Amino acid sequence: MVGHTRRFNPSHQWIRRRIRAGEFRIQQMDVQTYFMRRTNLNALGQPRSWTDHLLWHHAAHTVDLFAHQTGSPIVRANAIQGPIHPELGIAMDMSIQLRAASGAICTLSLSFNNNGPFGTFFRYIGDTGTYLARYDDLVTGEDEPIDVSGVDVTTDGIELQDREFVAAIREGREPNASLAQVLPCYRTLHALEQQLTAAD
């Protein structure tokens, strides 16, 4: 099982239920992943044993979620990146465009240069409404809160992900976010990395 927590956040689960019930169809996802990063430290301020990466870490969550939510494979992907940081050796800004076979599109903006609230914020634009997901919270396009407390046994996406991992082991079944399910995401990331390398 791969740690694609966005599949488990109640906000995204609520959207998925509407999609599966035929009540909502994604036309576009607009996603912003913003941090301020100058050193290779984790969220707790501790040194990482690996270098964080906009494409291979942060974009992976959105690329997987977009295909998962649309229920459609990604058929086109484009990426551009800003300058490489002289010490970290990674791009600090990136822009990614995706298109699913269903026709839905996704625009993803990522930055380690953002001076402001950090994290990933998802705007779902669909045929019957607009929704903004901020981790476990969900609001309408008019910023009206949506109660997601009844979606699952807790409103903590990380706990729900952990529960799925343990439940799949106990029940001897494939978990949601299994390696087989998310492998297409990493094929897309590989293709994007090749684009970025060829452009440099």
N, C-alpha and C positions, 0 to 999 in steps of 0.2 A: 504494500500500500504506500502511496506517495502522499506527502503532506500538502495536498491542495485544499487548504482550509476553507477557501471561498465556497466550495461545494456544500459546506456544512453550516455556514452562517445562516441563521433563521431568515435574514433578509433575502438572501439569494434562493433559499428553499421556498419561500413564499412566492417569489416570482416564478420559479420552476413549476410549482403546483398550478398556477394560473395558466402557464404555457401548456402543460400536459392536459388540462381540462378544456383547452381550446378557447380560453377567455382572453388570451394575450399572445401576440406574436411580435417578436423583436424585429424592429426595422433597423435600429442602430444602437450600439453601445458606445458611450463616450466615457473614457476612463482616465483618471489622473492619478499617478503614483508619484508622490512628492516627499522628499526628505532633504535635510541639510546634512551633508556628510563631507568631512575633510580628512578624517582619519579612519582607519580600519577598525572601528569599534562597533559592538553590537548595541541593541536597544538599551541594555543595562549599563552601557559605558565601559564594557570589558573588551579587551583585545580579541579579535576573531582569529581562529586558526586558518581561515580561508578569506579570500577577498570577496566582498559583496559585489553583485553585478546586476545592472539594470535589466539586461536581456535574460541571463540564465537563472536569475532568482525572481526578481519582481515581475517582469513581463510574463514569466511562465504561469503565474497565477491567473492572469487575465486571459492569456491565449487559451488555457485549458477551460476556464469558465465560459468563454465565448462559445466554444464548440459544444460544451456540455449543455449550456442553456438553449442554444439554437437547435440542438439535436442534429447538427449538420456539420460535415467536415469543412475545414478551412481549405479553400481552393486558390486563394491568392493572398500573398503577404508581402508587404514592402516595409523597409526600415531605413532611416537615416540617423546618424548620431553626430553629436558635437565633438569638440576636441578631447583628446585623451589626456587625463590628468597625469602630470609628470611623475608623481610619486606613487599613486595607486595603480597606474597603468590601465585604467578603464575610462570609458566615456562617462561623463557626468550628466549628459542630457541625451535623450533619445525619443524618436517618434516612430510609431508603428501603425500601419494600416492593415486591416484584415477584411477578407470577404468570405462568407460561408457559401456553400452550395445553394442554400436556401435564398440567397440574395441579401441577407442581413450583412451589415458592415460594422466594423469596430474601429474606433480611433483611440489610440493609447498614447498618452504623453507621460514621459518619465523624466525625473530630474533629481539629482543629488545637490542641486544648487538652490532649492526653494527655501526662502526665508518666510516661514509661516506654518500653518497647521500641517502636520506630516501624516502620511498614510495613503491609502488608496480609496478613491471615491468613484462610484459607478453610477452613471446615468443611463437608465434603460428607456429608450424611446420606442414605443410600440404602436400598434394599430388601435389600441383602446385606452392608452394612457401613457404617462411618464412617471418613472419612479427613480428615486435616488437612494442607493444603498451605501451606508457608511458602517462598515464592519457588520455588527449584528443589528443595527438600527435601519429602519426603512421609512421614507417619507414619500409623499406624492410630489409631482412636479411643482405644486403650489406650496410645498414644505409642510403639508399636513401629516402628522405622525400616523403610521399604520401599526396596529398592535400585532406583533409577531410572537407573543408569549405562548400561543397555543400551537405553534408549528411543531415543536418537539419538546422533549422532557426538560430542556434548559434553553436559555437564550444565549448561551456561550458557545460560539462556533468551534473553538478549540476543544472544549470538553466533548462536544458532539462528535468531532473527528476522532478523538481518543476512544470514545464509546464504540464507534463503528469498527475501529481496529480490533478491539477486544472481542466484540460481538462476532465479527467475521471469523476469528480464530476459534471461538467456542462453538460456533455453528458450522464450521468447516465449509465456508462459502467464500466466493469472491467478494471483496469489500468494494464499496463505492470508492473511486479513486485508486483502483488497482493499477499496477504497472501497465497491464495490457490496455486499460482504458485511457491512460494519460500518455502513452508512447507517441501518438500522433502530435501532441503538443510539442514534444521535444524534437520531432522531425521538422516541425515548422520553425522552431528556434534555430535548429542547425542551418536550415535554408536561409534564415534571416542573417545569421552570423556570416555565412558565405557571401551574401549581398554586401554586408558592411565591410568585410575584408577586401572584397574586389573593388569597392569604392574608394578605399584609402590609398 
